[in-house]
Amino acid sequence: MNELLISGFSDEISADFDTQLEVVKKLGMQYISLRGIDGRNIGDFSVEEIKEAVLPRLQKAGIGVSSIGSPIGKILIDDESGFEEQKQMLHTICKICSLLECNYIRIFSFYIPKGEEADFYRDTVISKLKEFAEIANQYEVILLHENEKDIYGDIGIRCKEILHEVGSPSFKAIFDFANFIQCGEEPKECYDLLQDEIIYIHIKDAVSATGQNVVCGTGQGRIPEILALAINNGYKGFLTLEPHLVLFESLKDLELEESLHFIENNKALTGADAYKLQYEALLEILKKITSREEV
């Protein structure tokens, strides 16, 4: 556990960046995944804006950045103008990574038009992801593909396919338990399939019957079991909280409209409460793993 680093999407706490940092620091965490800053997505910032308005606040709080939670690849596969814009955005985000001493950028593998078969777009997806990987390689940054709902790489076998076909040290995998559940996949089978490419893990759980997000360890994500396996196999990367237990401002930029129904909108929880709840649940899981208790 000592070699594991806990991070989180702090914009689920609040849109206000100072509040994010305050809550994270109070919890004793040292890293965040940077996505929403004062109500703006990270993809909308220039390098200069990050240098002047964000980096000093991170430094003052003593908080590092585990990854950039970018929107790269979260466009329709046939949106050619959007793809060109995202390539330019990726150049900027790679420069932001260098400024923040961060090695990782979370990306996606494109939305598939409704009613169409994902496999029809296989070659186009792979070709465009290779272009993203080539850009990242120029900056010595690693792109982390997230198995997000409704994109090409939403199920295990297609995640495996694109990781193999892109075949770049600058293109690796995030493992997101809840997203696999919401796509009808079995998380343990997906982990077994992808484990050689997984270098980053999102801590998010869900109930298979409804797709509803729940506190980690209480859904069908098999988080304690899979984390124990990963740790025993030598995993030393980040565990990044993404609770999705309450509605939060940045969500409108992250999910398709119907995905909002997956959130457990508990009116008793604030963003900070939900974040703390997920953090403490993860700590309890890790405590049981390291003490060799039954998980």
Beta strands, then each sheet from edge to edge (+ up, - down):
strand 1: 5-8
strand 2: 31-34
strand 3: 36-37
strand 4: 40-41
strand 5: 64-69
strand 6: 104-107
strand 7: 142-145
strand 8: 171-176
strand 9: 198-203
strand 10: 205-206
strand 11: 213-214
strand 12: 238-241
sheet 1: 1+ 12+ 9+ 8+ 7+ 6+ 5+ 2+
sheet 2: 3+ 4-
sheet 3: 10+ 11-
end
